Amino acid sequence: MREISHITLKNQGDFIVRPGFVYVDGKGSRICEKGHMMVAAGSSATISLKDHGIPEGSCITFYAEVPQGPDREAHQIFVYAEDCGNTAHYVISGTAANSTLGFLKEV
């Protein structure tokens, strides 16, 4: 699996979104970590995973909380490595009721 330390979200939808993460802890429990910010329509944000208390080496996926509609979870799985410097880039689009989360690239 590829290592990342950051995630970038571009919001092309007509709604706000709260970026978050899903990871598995040392006991095998699935943990959903809500983000600390909201990303407005037409805006982008880069999120550092170290700011969210995710344990180093955890397998994570990106999670987009859409307050006015269904939440979206990415299908890509990465390993969190604080010092690697890689970023996974995502875009969310559509409407709050019918949004689409897409993976762009990992660099």
DSSP file (Angstrom, degrees, kcal/mol; ACC not computed):
  #  RESIDUE AA STRUCTURE BP1 BP2  ACC     N-H-->O    O-->H-N    N-H-->O    O-->H-N    TCO  KAPPA ALPHA  PHI   PSI    X-CA   Y-CA   Z-CA
    1    1 A M              0   0    0      0, 0.0     2,-0.2     0, 0.0    77,-0.1   0.000 360.0 360.0 360.0 148.2    0.0    0.0    0.0
    2    2 A R        -     0   0    0     75,-0.4    77,-2.6     1,-0.1     2,-0.3  -0.492 360.0-128.6 -78.4 147.4    1.1    3.6   -0.7
    3    3 A E  E     +a   79   0A   0     75,-0.2     2,-0.3    -2,-0.2    77,-0.2  -0.754  28.4 176.6 -96.7 143.1    2.0    5.9    2.2
    4    4 A I  E     -a   80   0A   0     75,-2.3    77,-2.4    -2,-0.3    83,-0.2  -0.959  25.6-175.4-138.6 159.1    0.6    9.4    2.6
    5    5 A S  S    S+     0   0    0     81,-2.9    44,-2.2    -2,-0.3    45,-0.5   0.440  75.4  34.7-125.8 -12.0    0.8   12.2    5.2
    6    6 A H  E     -Fg  48  87B   0     80,-1.6    82,-2.1    42,-0.2     2,-0.4  -0.952  58.1-154.6-141.2 158.1   -1.7   14.6    3.7
    7    7 A I  E     -Fg  47  88B   0     40,-2.1    40,-3.6    -2,-0.3     2,-0.4  -0.999   9.4-156.6-133.2 136.5   -5.0   14.6    1.8
    8    8 A T  E     -Fg  46  89B   0     80,-2.8    82,-3.1    -2,-0.4     2,-0.4  -0.941   7.4-166.7-112.4 134.5   -6.3   17.4   -0.4
    9    9 A L  E     -Fg  45  90B   0     36,-2.8    36,-2.1    -2,-0.4     2,-0.5  -0.985   6.6-163.8-122.1 128.1  -10.0   17.9   -1.2
   10   10 A K  E     -Fg  44  91B   0     80,-1.9    82,-2.4    -2,-0.4     2,-0.9  -0.956  13.9-149.2-106.6 121.5  -11.4   20.1   -3.9
   11   11 A N  E     + g   0  92B   0     32,-3.1    31,-2.0    -2,-0.5    32,-0.2  -0.801  30.0 160.7 -96.2 102.8  -15.1   20.9   -3.4
   12   12 A Q        +     0   0    0     80,-3.1    82,-0.5    -2,-0.9    81,-0.2   0.260  48.9  98.7-100.2   8.8  -16.8   21.3   -6.8
   13   13 A G  S    S-     0   0    0     79,-0.5    29,-0.3    80,-0.3    82,-0.2  -0.245  84.2-114.1 -87.3 179.4  -20.2   20.7   -5.3
   14   14 A D  S    S+     0   0    0     80,-1.5     2,-0.3    27,-0.1    82,-0.2  -0.208  91.4  63.5-105.7  40.8  -22.9   23.2   -4.3
   15   15 A F  S    S-     0   0    0     80,-0.1     2,-0.2    24,-0.1    -2,-0.2  -0.923  85.3 -97.6-151.5 168.4  -22.7   22.3   -0.6
   16   16 A I        -     0   0    0     -2,-0.3     2,-0.3    24,-0.1    52,-0.3  -0.650  36.1-164.7 -91.5 156.4  -20.3   22.3    2.4
   17   17 A V  B     -I   39   0C   0     22,-1.6    22,-3.4    -2,-0.2    49,-0.2  -0.998  16.4-144.9-142.9 144.1  -18.3   19.2    3.3
   18   18 A R  E     -B   65   0A   0     47,-2.9    47,-2.9    -2,-0.3    20,-0.2  -0.939  23.3-140.1-109.4 112.8  -16.3   18.1    6.4
   19   19 A P  E     +B   64   0A   0      0, 0.0    16,-0.6     0, 0.0    18,-0.3  -0.475  34.6 156.2 -70.7 141.5  -13.3   16.0    5.5
   20   20 A G  E     -BC  63  34A   0     43,-3.2    43,-2.6    14,-0.2     2,-0.3  -0.834  29.1-123.2-150.3-171.6  -12.6   13.1    7.7
   21   21 A F  E     -BC  62  33A   0     12,-2.3    12,-3.4    41,-0.3     2,-0.4  -0.979   2.1-150.2-144.4 150.5  -10.9    9.7    7.9
   22   22 A V  E     +BC  61  32A   0     39,-2.3    39,-2.2    -2,-0.3     2,-0.3  -0.993  29.3 159.6-121.2 130.6  -11.6    6.1    8.6
   23   23 A Y  E     -BC  60  31A   0      8,-2.5     8,-3.7    -2,-0.4     2,-0.5  -0.939  38.6-115.9-143.4 166.7   -8.9    3.8   10.1
   24   24 A V  E     - C   0  30A   0     35,-0.9    35,-0.3    -2,-0.3     6,-0.2  -0.919  31.4-144.1-106.9 127.0   -8.5    0.6   12.0
   25   25 A D    >   -     0   0    0      4,-2.5     3,-2.1    -2,-0.5    34,-0.0  -0.182  36.1 -86.8 -82.3-179.8   -7.0    0.8   15.4
   26   26 A G  T 3  S+     0   0    0      1,-0.3    -1,-0.1     2,-0.1    -2,-0.0   0.669 128.0  54.5 -62.0 -18.7   -4.7   -1.7   17.1
   27   27 A K  T 3  S-     0   0    0      2,-0.1    -1,-0.3     0, 0.0     3,-0.1   0.420 120.2-106.5 -94.2  -0.6   -7.7   -3.6   18.4
   28   28 A G  S <  S+     0   0    0     -3,-2.1     2,-0.3     1,-0.3    -2,-0.1   0.562  72.4 143.3  87.1   8.7   -9.2   -4.0   15.0
   29   29 A S        -     0   0    0      1,-0.0    -4,-2.5    -5,-0.0     2,-0.6  -0.636  53.6-122.6 -84.3 140.1  -12.0   -1.5   15.6
   30   30 A R  E     -C   24   0A   0     -2,-0.3     2,-0.4    -6,-0.2    -6,-0.2  -0.728  31.4-164.5 -82.5 121.4  -13.0    0.7   12.7
   31   31 A I  E     -C   23   0A   0     -8,-3.7    -8,-2.5    -2,-0.6     2,-0.6  -0.922  12.0-156.2-114.7 129.9  -12.7    4.4   13.8
   32   32 A C  E     -C   22   0A   0     -2,-0.4     2,-0.7   -10,-0.2   -10,-0.2  -0.926  10.8-164.4-104.8 115.9  -14.2    7.4   12.0
   33   33 A E  E     -C   21   0A   0    -12,-3.4   -12,-2.3    -2,-0.6    30,-0.1  -0.880  11.6-144.3-103.7 108.2  -12.3   10.5   12.7
   34   34 A K  E     -C   20   0A   0     -2,-0.7   -14,-0.2   -14,-0.2    30,-0.1  -0.433  22.7-112.5 -70.9 144.5  -14.2   13.7   11.8
   35   35 A G        -     0   0    0    -16,-0.6   -15,-0.1   -17,-0.1    -1,-0.1  -0.171  11.5-127.6 -71.6 169.5  -12.3   16.6   10.4
   36   36 A H  S    S+     0   0    0      2,-0.0     2,-0.3   -16,-0.0    -1,-0.1   0.382  84.1  48.1 -98.9   0.9  -11.7   19.9   12.2
   37   37 A M        -     0   0    0    -18,-0.3     2,-0.4     2,-0.0    -2,-0.1  -0.915  68.6-130.6-139.8 163.2  -12.9   22.1    9.3
   38   38 A M        -     0   0    0     -2,-0.3     2,-0.6   -20,-0.2   -20,-0.2  -0.930  19.1-143.9-111.9 141.1  -15.6   22.6    6.8
   39   39 A V  B     -I   17   0C   0    -22,-3.4   -22,-1.6    -2,-0.4     3,-0.1  -0.929  19.2-140.4-108.6 117.5  -14.8   23.1    3.1
   40   40 A A    >   -     0   0    0     -2,-0.6     3,-2.0   -24,-0.2   -29,-0.2  -0.243  35.3 -77.8 -72.5 160.9  -17.1   25.5    1.4
   41   41 A A  T 3  S+     0   0    0      1,-0.3   -29,-0.2   -29,-0.1    -1,-0.2  -0.350 120.6  17.8 -56.2 134.2  -18.4   25.1   -2.2
   42   42 A G  T 3  S+     0   0    0    -31,-2.0    -1,-0.3   -29,-0.3     2,-0.2   0.461 106.4 110.3  81.6   1.5  -15.8   26.0   -4.7
   43   43 A S    <   -     0   0    0     -3,-2.0   -32,-3.1   -32,-0.2     2,-0.3  -0.613  52.1-149.6-107.2 166.7  -12.9   25.8   -2.1
   44   44 A S  E     -F   10   0B   0    -34,-0.2     2,-0.3    -2,-0.2   -34,-0.2  -0.928  10.7-171.7-129.8 156.4  -10.0   23.4   -1.6
   45   45 A A  E     -F    9   0B   0    -36,-2.1   -36,-2.8    -2,-0.3     2,-0.5  -0.995  16.4-146.6-148.4 145.2   -8.2   22.3    1.6
   46   46 A T  E     -F    8   0B   0     -2,-0.3     2,-0.5   -38,-0.2   -38,-0.3  -0.966  20.1-159.2-111.3 128.0   -5.1   20.3    2.4
   47   47 A I  E     -F    7   0B   0    -40,-3.6   -40,-2.1    -2,-0.5     2,-0.6  -0.915   9.2-145.0-113.3 127.8   -5.4   18.2    5.6
   48   48 A S  E >   -F    6   0B   0     -2,-0.5     3,-1.4   -42,-0.2   -42,-0.2  -0.811   8.6-148.5 -89.2 123.4   -2.4   17.0    7.5
   49   49 A L  G > >S+     0   0    0    -44,-2.2     3,-1.8    -2,-0.6     5,-0.9   0.780  93.0  68.4 -64.6 -26.6   -3.2   13.6    9.0
   50   50 A K  G > 5S+     0   0    0    -45,-0.5     3,-0.8     1,-0.3    -1,-0.3   0.746  90.8  63.4 -65.3 -21.3   -0.9   14.3   12.0
   51   51 A D  G < 5S+     0   0    0     -3,-1.4    -1,-0.3     1,-0.2    -2,-0.2   0.460  98.1  57.7 -79.2  -0.8   -3.4   16.9   13.2
   52   52 A H  G < 5S-     0   0    0     -3,-1.8    -1,-0.2    -4,-0.1    -2,-0.2   0.304 107.5-113.6-117.1   8.0   -6.1   14.3   13.7
   53   53 A G  T < 5 +     0   0    0     -3,-0.8    -3,-0.1     1,-0.2    -2,-0.1   0.709  57.4 158.0  71.4  19.8   -4.5   11.8   16.1
   54   54 A I      < -     0   0    0     -5,-0.9    -1,-0.2     1,-0.1    -2,-0.1  -0.652  46.5-112.9 -78.3 128.9   -4.3    9.0   13.7
   55   55 A P    >   -     0   0    0      0, 0.0     3,-1.9     0, 0.0    25,-0.2  -0.357  34.6-100.3 -65.2 138.3   -1.7    6.5   14.8
   56   56 A E  T 3  S+     0   0    0      1,-0.3    25,-0.2    -2,-0.1    23,-0.0  -0.296 109.0  25.4 -53.9 135.6    1.4    6.2   12.6
   57   57 A G  T 3  S+     0   0    0     23,-2.9    -1,-0.3     1,-0.3    24,-0.1   0.399  87.6 143.7  87.7  -1.9    1.2    3.1   10.3
   58   58 A S    <   -     0   0    0     -3,-1.9    22,-2.8    22,-0.2     2,-0.5  -0.406  54.3-122.2 -69.9 145.5   -2.6    3.0   10.3
   59   59 A C  E     - D   0  79A   0    -35,-0.3   -35,-0.9    20,-0.2     2,-0.3  -0.790  43.9-178.1 -82.9 125.7   -4.4    1.9    7.2
   60   60 A I  E     -BD  23  78A   0     18,-3.1    18,-2.6    -2,-0.5     2,-0.3  -0.900  24.1-164.4-130.0 155.4   -6.8    4.8    6.3
   61   61 A T  E     -B   22   0A   0    -39,-2.2   -39,-2.3    -2,-0.3     2,-0.3  -0.937  32.9-106.8-128.1 157.4   -9.4    5.9    3.8
   62   62 A F  E     -B   21   0A   0     14,-0.4    12,-2.8    -2,-0.3     2,-0.4  -0.617  32.0-165.1 -85.0 144.1  -10.8    9.3    3.2
   63   63 A Y  E     -BE  20  73A   0    -43,-2.6   -43,-3.2    -2,-0.3     2,-0.6  -0.998   7.1-158.8-133.4 130.2  -14.3   10.1    4.4
   64   64 A A  E     -BE  19  72A   0      8,-3.6     8,-2.6    -2,-0.4     2,-0.6  -0.939   7.6-154.9-114.8 112.9  -16.4   13.1    3.3
   65   65 A E  E     -B   18   0A   0    -47,-2.9   -47,-2.9    -2,-0.6     6,-0.1  -0.775   6.4-166.7 -87.5 120.3  -19.2   14.1    5.7
   66   66 A V    >   -     0   0    0     -2,-0.6     3,-2.0     3,-0.3   -49,-0.2  -0.901   6.2-159.4-108.5 101.8  -21.9   16.0    3.8
   67   67 A P  T 3  S+     0   0    0      0, 0.0    -1,-0.1     0, 0.0   -50,-0.1   0.796  89.4  40.6 -55.7 -33.4  -24.2   17.6    6.4
   68   68 A Q  T 3  S+     0   0    0    -52,-0.3    28,-0.0     2,-0.1     3,-0.0   0.331 126.1  14.4 -98.4   8.7  -27.2   18.0    4.1
   69   69 A G  S <  S-     0   0    0     -3,-2.0    -3,-0.3    28,-0.0    28,-0.2  -0.851 101.9 -39.5-159.0-168.7  -26.9   14.6    2.4
   70   70 A P        -     0   0    0      0, 0.0    29,-0.2     0, 0.0    -2,-0.1  -0.441  57.7-120.8 -71.4 140.5  -25.3   11.2    2.4
   71   71 A D        -     0   0    0     -2,-0.1     2,-0.4    -6,-0.1    -6,-0.2  -0.348  23.8-140.0 -73.6 159.6  -21.7   10.9    3.4
   72   72 A R  E     -E   64   0A   0     -8,-2.6    -8,-3.6    -2,-0.1     2,-0.4  -0.975  11.0-163.4-127.1 138.3  -19.1    9.5    1.0
   73   73 A E  E     -E   63   0A   0     -2,-0.4   -10,-0.2   -10,-0.2    28,-0.1  -0.980  21.5-126.0-121.4 133.2  -16.1    7.1    1.7
   74   74 A A        -     0   0    0    -12,-2.8    28,-0.1    -2,-0.4    16,-0.0  -0.306   6.3-140.8 -71.9 158.7  -13.3    6.6   -0.7
   75   75 A H  S    S+     0   0    0    -14,-0.1     2,-0.2     2,-0.0    -1,-0.1   0.613  72.0  98.7 -94.2 -16.0  -12.3    3.2   -1.9
   76   76 A Q        -     0   0    0    -14,-0.1     2,-0.5     1,-0.0   -14,-0.4  -0.506  59.5-154.0 -76.6 140.6   -8.5    3.8   -1.8
   77   77 A I        +     0   0    0     -2,-0.2   -75,-0.4   -16,-0.1     2,-0.3  -0.965  16.5 176.8-117.1 131.4   -6.6    2.6    1.2
   78   78 A F  E     - D   0  60A   0    -18,-2.6   -18,-3.1    -2,-0.5     2,-0.5  -0.835  29.1-120.4-125.7 164.5   -3.3    4.2    2.2
   79   79 A V  E     -aD   3  59A   0    -77,-2.6   -75,-2.3    -2,-0.3     2,-0.5  -0.929  30.1-125.0-104.8 129.9   -0.9    3.8    5.1
   80   80 A Y  E     +a    4   0A   0    -22,-2.8   -23,-2.9    -2,-0.5     2,-0.4  -0.642  35.6 168.9 -78.1 121.6   -0.3    6.9    7.2
   81   81 A A    >   -     0   0    0    -77,-2.4     3,-1.7    -2,-0.5     4,-0.5  -0.920  22.8-155.5-134.3 106.7    3.4    7.8    7.4
   82   82 A E  T 3  S+     0   0    0     -2,-0.4     3,-0.4     1,-0.3    -1,-0.1   0.812  90.1  40.7 -54.1 -39.8    4.0   11.2    8.9
   83   83 A D  T 3  S+     0   0    0      1,-0.2    -1,-0.3   -79,-0.1   -78,-0.1   0.379  88.7  90.1 -94.8   4.8    7.3   11.9    7.3
   84   84 A C  S <  S-     0   0    0     -3,-1.7    -1,-0.2   -80,-0.1    -2,-0.1   0.836  74.6-147.5 -75.4 -30.6    6.7   10.6    3.8
   85   85 A G        +     0   0    0     -4,-0.5     2,-0.2    -3,-0.4    -1,-0.1   0.506  46.6 139.2  79.9   3.5    5.4   13.9    2.3
   86   86 A N        -     0   0    0     -5,-0.3   -81,-2.9    20,-0.0   -80,-1.6  -0.575  35.9-156.9 -84.5 147.1    2.9   12.2   -0.1
   87   87 A T  E     -g    6   0B   0     -2,-0.2    20,-2.6   -83,-0.2     2,-0.5  -0.978   9.3-146.1-125.5 134.6   -0.6   13.7   -0.6
   88   88 A A  E     -gH   7 106B   0    -82,-2.1   -80,-2.8    -2,-0.4     2,-0.5  -0.872  20.9-148.5 -95.9 130.8   -3.7   11.9   -1.9
   89   89 A H  E     +gH   8 105B   0     16,-3.4    15,-3.2    -2,-0.5    16,-1.0  -0.882  19.9 174.5-109.3 128.1   -5.9   14.3   -4.0
   90   90 A Y  E     -gH   9 103B   0    -82,-3.1   -80,-1.9    -2,-0.5     2,-0.3  -0.871  15.0-158.2-126.9 159.5   -9.7   14.0   -4.0
   91   91 A V  E     -gH  10 102B   0     11,-2.5    11,-3.4    -2,-0.3     2,-0.4  -0.995   3.0-161.9-135.2 141.7  -12.6   16.0   -5.6
   92   92 A I  E     +gH  11 101B   0    -82,-2.4   -80,-3.1    -2,-0.3   -79,-0.5  -0.979  20.9 162.7-122.2 139.8  -16.2   16.0   -4.5
   93   93 A S  E     + H   0 100B   0      7,-2.1     7,-2.3    -2,-0.4     2,-0.3  -0.870  27.1  53.7-146.5 176.0  -19.0   17.3   -6.8
   94   94 A G  E    S- H   0  99B   0    -82,-0.5   -80,-1.5    -2,-0.3     2,-0.2  -0.692  88.2 -41.8  98.8-149.9  -22.7   17.3   -7.5
   95   95 A T        -     0   0    0      3,-1.0     3,-0.4    -2,-0.3   -80,-0.1  -0.714  54.2-104.5-113.3 166.8  -25.4   18.3   -5.0
   96   96 A A  S    S+     0   0    0     -2,-0.2     3,-0.5     1,-0.2   -30,-0.1   0.880 123.7  46.4 -59.0 -37.5  -25.7   17.5   -1.3
   97   97 A A  S    S+     0   0    0      1,-0.2    -1,-0.2   -28,-0.2     2,-0.1   0.737 127.7  25.6 -76.4 -23.0  -28.4   14.9   -2.1
   98   98 A N  S    S+     0   0    0     -3,-0.4    -3,-1.0   -29,-0.1    -1,-0.2  -0.514  82.7 159.8-143.3  68.2  -26.4   13.3   -5.0
   99   99 A S  E     -H   94   0B   0     -3,-0.5     2,-0.4    -5,-0.2    -5,-0.2  -0.538  25.3-150.9 -94.6 159.5  -22.7   13.9   -4.5
  100  100 A T  E     -H   93   0B   0     -7,-2.3    -7,-2.1    -2,-0.2     2,-0.5  -0.998   2.9-154.8-130.6 128.8  -19.8   12.0   -6.0
  101  101 A L  E     -H   92   0B   0     -2,-0.4     2,-0.4    -9,-0.2    -9,-0.2  -0.911  19.0-172.9-103.7 125.0  -16.4   11.6   -4.4
  102  102 A G  E     -H   91   0B   0    -11,-3.4   -11,-2.5    -2,-0.5     2,-0.5  -0.938  22.4-134.0-124.4 143.7  -13.5   11.0   -6.8
  103  103 A F  E     +H   90   0B   0     -2,-0.4   -13,-0.2   -13,-0.2     3,-0.1  -0.806  22.0 178.2 -90.6 128.3   -9.8   10.1   -6.4
  104  104 A L  E     -     0   0B   0    -15,-3.2     2,-0.3    -2,-0.5   -14,-0.2   0.897  52.5 -51.6 -95.3 -56.2   -7.6   12.2   -8.6
  105  105 A K  E     -H   89   0B   0    -16,-1.0   -16,-3.4   -18,-0.0     2,-0.4  -0.980  36.3-122.2-171.9 170.1   -4.0   11.1   -7.8
  106  106 A E  E      H   88   0B   0     -2,-0.3   -18,-0.2   -18,-0.2   -20,-0.0  -0.991 360.0 360.0-129.8 122.1   -1.4   10.4   -5.1
  107  107 A V              0   0    0    -20,-2.6   -19,-0.2    -2,-0.4    -1,-0.1   0.306 360.0 360.0-137.9 360.0    1.9   12.3   -5.2
